[in-house]
């Protein structure tokens, strides 16, 4: 509702009914017509700002795992030319920094683990050699510095400081005993299993920072035709034995050596 009626009401309340006449009412209406648009515009701007903030908070849901992980995965860097990608103010929302034209080929963060209890984000990127690595701290500015600056702009706007960590991977060692189905070529199976192990390490790590032996075993059995069973034993993370699952302190893992040496074939 326009402030016009309220202004008229406020002015009239100052006077008694006997003081009001046609000329005074006309004057009041002119005053109301002059100042009520100012109130209307100001109120509209306040409501619009409230709506923007409400919508922004609703969409971003700060404090939730998914929000912080999503923002980490959206980070862009040109690994070919070793240059960062600049953020811009969202033309439809001045409170938000975005990449105007997102480029999936430059989204290098492959692992992002967020711990709500400590507000810690652990990340790793996929380098040009197809290896998961910690963000480089060398260079000026370093890749880690560029990521930290980006993250401060897009994810820490609400004033919630995030501890951003990127360390070398934890190293996994295991013995994988394989059973195969008849009729499959052994050499092809060996190559396919090794390729699947690398694929799992790069693309299918758990998003909670825990390595599960069953996840890897099931992935090999379900991904490589001809594999009847893939039994994991003798598991170590950073040379420390574990059974079934292990917390990855750095958030992700790499194999501790050539994975082909981990495998035991039936013949």
C-alpha positions in Angstrom: 0.0 0.0 0.0 1.2 3.5 -0.8 2.3 5.8 2.0 -0.1 8.5 0.6 -3.0 7.4 2.8 -0.8 7.1 5.9 0.6 10.6 5.4 -2.9 12.0 5.0 -4.0 10.2 8.1 -1.0 11.4 10.2 -1.5 15.0 9.1 -5.3 15.0 9.9 -4.6 13.5 13.3 -2.9 16.7 14.3 -6.0 18.7 13.7 -9.5 18.4 15.2 -12.4 17.8 12.8 -13.6 21.4 13.3 -10.3 22.7 12.0 -10.6 20.9 8.7 -12.0 22.5 5.7 -11.8 22.0 1.9 -8.8 24.2 1.4 -6.9 22.6 4.3 -7.7 19.1 3.0 -6.5 20.1 -0.5 -3.3 21.3 1.0 -2.8 18.1 2.9 -3.3 16.1 -0.3 -0.6 18.2 -2.1 1.8 17.6 0.8 1.0 13.9 0.8 1.4 13.7 -3.0 4.9 15.4 -2.7 6.4 13.2 0.0 4.7 9.9 -0.2 6.6 8.8 -3.4 9.8 9.2 -1.5 8.6 6.9 1.3 7.3 4.5 -1.3 10.6 4.3 -3.2 12.6 3.9 0.0 10.4 1.2 1.2 10.5 -0.6 -2.1 14.4 -0.5 -2.0 14.4 -1.9 1.5 12.0 -4.8 0.5 14.1 -5.5 -2.6 17.3 -5.7 -0.6 15.7 -7.9 2.0 14.5 -10.2 -0.8 17.9 -10.4 -2.4 19.6 -11.2 0.9 16.9 -13.8 1.8 17.2 -15.4 -1.6 21.0 -15.4 -1.5 21.1 -17.0 2.0 18.4 -19.6 0.9 20.3 -20.5 -2.2 23.8 -20.6 -0.7 22.8 -22.3 2.6 26.1 -21.3 4.3 27.2 -23.8 6.9 26.1 -26.8 4.9 28.5 -29.3 3.5 27.1 -29.2 0.0 27.4 -25.4 -0.3 31.1 -25.3 0.7 31.9 -28.3 -1.5 30.1 -26.9 -4.5 31.9 -23.6 -4.3 35.3 -25.4 -4.1 34.6 -27.5 -7.1 33.6 -24.4 -9.1 37.1 -22.8 -8.8 38.7 -22.2 -12.2 42.3 -22.1 -13.2 43.9 -22.4 -16.7 46.6 -25.1 -16.2 47.7 -24.9 -19.8 48.7 -21.2 -19.6 49.2 -21.2 -15.8 46.8 -18.2 -15.2 43.8 -17.6 -13.0 40.3 -16.8 -14.1 38.9 -13.6 -12.8 35.5 -13.4 -10.9 32.9 -10.8 -11.8 30.0 -9.3 -9.9 26.7 -11.1 -10.7 24.8 -8.7 -13.0 21.5 -9.9 -11.4 22.8 -9.9 -7.8 25.4 -7.4 -6.7 26.0 -9.3 -3.5 27.5 -12.3 -5.4 30.8 -13.0 -7.2 30.7 -15.4 -10.1 32.4 -16.6 -13.2 30.3 -14.9 -15.9 30.9 -17.8 -18.3 31.7 -21.0 -16.3 34.3 -23.2 -18.1 34.2 -26.8 -17.0 37.6 -27.5 -18.6 39.1 -25.1 -16.1 37.4 -26.5 -13.0 40.5 -28.2 -11.6 39.4 -29.1 -8.1 38.6 -32.8 -8.1 38.4 -33.6 -4.4 36.6 -31.3 -1.8 36.0 -32.5 1.7 34.3 -30.2 4.2 34.2 -30.9 8.0 31.4 -28.8 9.6 32.7 -29.5 13.2 36.0 -27.7 12.5 34.9 -25.6 9.5 37.8 -27.1 7.5 37.9 -27.6 3.8 40.3 -30.1 2.3 40.9 -29.9 -1.5 43.1 -31.5 -4.2 43.3 -30.7 -7.9 43.8 -32.8 -11.0 47.0 -31.8 -12.7 47.8 -32.0 -16.4 49.5 -35.4 -15.8 46.2 -36.8 -14.6 47.4 -37.0 -11.0 45.6 -35.7 -7.9 47.8 -33.2 -6.1 47.9 -30.6 -3.4 47.5 -27.0 -4.6 50.9 -25.6 -5.3 52.2 -23.1 -2.9 55.1 -22.0 -5.1 54.8 -19.2 -7.7 53.6 -15.7 -7.4 50.8 -15.9 -6.7 50.7 -19.6 -5.9 47.8 -21.8 -6.9 46.8 -22.2 -3.2 46.8 -18.4 -2.8 44.6 -18.0 -5.8 42.1 -20.6 -4.5 42.1 -19.0 -1.0 41.3 -15.6 -2.5 38.6 -17.0 -4.7 37.0 -18.9 -1.8 37.0 -15.9 0.4 35.0 -14.0 -2.2 32.4 -16.7 -3.1 32.0 -18.8 0.1 33.1 -16.8 3.1 30.9 -13.7 2.4 28.7 -14.5 5.5 31.6 -13.9 7.8 32.2 -17.6 8.6 36.0 -18.2 8.3 37.0 -21.5 6.6 40.2 -23.3 7.2 41.3 -24.2 3.7 43.8 -27.1 3.5 45.5 -28.8 0.6 48.2 -31.3 1.5 49.8 -34.3 -0.3 47.6 -37.4 -0.6 47.6 -40.1 2.0 49.2 -43.2 0.5 47.3 -46.5 0.2 48.9 -49.9 0.0 46.9 -53.2 -0.2 46.9 -56.7 -1.6 44.1 -57.3 -4.2 43.4 -61.0 -4.8 41.4 -61.5 -8.0 39.1 -64.2 -9.1 38.0 -64.2 -12.8 35.3 -65.7 -14.9 36.2 -68.2 -17.7 36.5 -67.0 -21.2 38.2 -63.6 -20.6 41.6 -62.7 -21.8 44.0 -62.4 -18.8 46.2 -59.7 -20.3 43.2 -57.5 -21.2 41.7 -58.1 -17.7 45.0 -57.0 -16.0 45.0 -53.8 -18.1 41.4 -53.1 -17.4 41.7 -53.6 -13.6 44.7 -51.2 -13.5 42.8 -48.6 -15.4 39.8 -49.0 -13.1 41.9 -48.7 -10.0 43.3 -45.4 -11.4 39.8 -44.3 -12.4 38.5 -44.9 -8.8 41.4 -43.0 -7.3 40.7 -40.0 -9.5 37.0 -39.9 -9.9 35.3 -42.0 -7.2 36.9 -41.2 -3.9 34.5 -40.9 -1.0 33.3 -37.3 -0.4 33.6 -37.7 3.4 37.4 -38.1 3.5 37.2 -41.8 4.4 38.6 -44.7 2.4 36.3 -47.8 2.3 37.8 -51.0 1.2 34.4 -52.3 0.1 33.9 -49.3 -2.2 37.0 -50.1 -4.1 36.3 -53.8 -4.2 32.7 -53.3 -5.4 33.9 -50.7 -8.0 36.3 -53.2 -9.6 33.8 -56.0 -9.6 31.0 -53.8 -11.1 33.2 -52.0 -13.6 35.5 -54.6 -15.1 33.8 -57.4 -17.0 35.2 -60.8 -16.2 36.1 -60.1 -12.6 34.2 -62.4 -10.3 35.7 -61.1 -7.0 38.2 -58.5 -5.9 39.3 -59.3 -2.3 41.3 -56.6 -0.4 43.7 -57.5 2.4 46.9 -56.1 4.0 45.6 -52.6 3.8 47.8 -49.7 4.9 47.3 -45.9 4.9 50.7 -44.2 5.2 52.1 -47.6 6.3 49.6 -47.9 9.2 47.4 -51.0 9.0 43.6 -50.6 9.0 40.7 -52.9 8.5 37.7 -52.0 6.3 37.9 -48.2 6.4 40.5 -45.5 7.2 40.1 -41.8 7.9 42.2 -39.9 5.3 43.6 -37.0 7.3 44.5 -35.2 4.1 41.1 -35.9 2.6 42.2 -38.1 -0.3 44.6 -40.9 -1.3 47.0 -42.0 -4.0 48.5 -45.5 -4.4 51.8 -46.0 -2.7 53.6 -47.3 -5.8 52.7 -49.1 -9.0 49.2 -50.6 -8.5 50.1 -53.5 -10.7 52.3 -54.8 -8.0 49.4 -54.9 -5.5 47.5 -57.5 -7.5 47.4 -61.3 -7.1 46.0 -63.1 -10.1 44.8 -66.8 -10.2 47.6 -67.9 -12.5 
